[in-house]
Amino acid sequence: MSSATGTTARTAAALAAGCAIALLYPAAPAGAAGSVHISKIYYDSPGTDNRSNASLNGEYVQIKNSTSRGVSLKGWVLADASNHKYTFPRYTLGAGRTVTVRTGSGSDTSATKYQGRRAYVWNNDRDKATLRKAGGATVDTCAYNNSRADYKIC
């Protein structure tokens, strides 16, 4: 086999391998540059479930903005499978930031929001969190089905 033929064969083989890899790992969609998404649900607060404010605040959902700009969450809704809802007030989640939505009471900050509930929202064995825009379009969901863990990384 001549040197040119061997080079052509190697080039063709490399091209075929590259195409096969491209099929296994397709290009990320344009929207994959970032999103607002549920990143964690801590559904079984530490200790005994005694409905104290500390215990209620031990369960929470974290929402991350992985985009390069702030996103207004005003009117967005976080809900569980039983349709317990938390509606965001006027609030902008900064670029690269995470907000924690706790079940109990407290003073809202830019990093933590409180639902002000006196009962648990997230079931200790299975549930589903849904994040929707103000108009109702689903942004993200995260479900869990595990009573042996306390949280789920989404």
C-alpha positions, 0 to 999 in steps of 0.5 A: 500500500502506498503512503498516500493510500495509507493516509487516505485510509487512516483519514477515512477511518478517523472521519468515520470514528468522529461521525460515530462519536458525534452520533453518540454525543449530539451537539447541545441545543442552543438553549443549553447555554443556561437555564433556570432549573430545580437543582435540589430538593431537601424533602426530609428535614433533619431530626424529628418531624415535629412541625417546628419552624426550624424543622419546616425550614429544614425542607427546601427546594433550590432553584438555580439560574445558570444563565449569564443574565438575571431572570425575573421570577415574578409570578413563577410558581413552585408546586408539589404533586398535591399542588401546594404552591409558592408564588414568587413575589417581585424577584430577580434571580441573578446570573449564576445564583441559586435561591432556596425556597424554605417551607416555614417562616422567616425573613426573605432575602435575595438568597432565601424565600420562605413559604410561611407554612405551618405544615410540611410540603414535601413528602418524605418518600416520593413527590414531584416539584414543578417550576412554572412561569407566570403564564403556566408554562412548565420550566422544570420538574424534579421527582423523587421516590426514595425514603432512604435518602433525605434529598435529591440532586436534580 
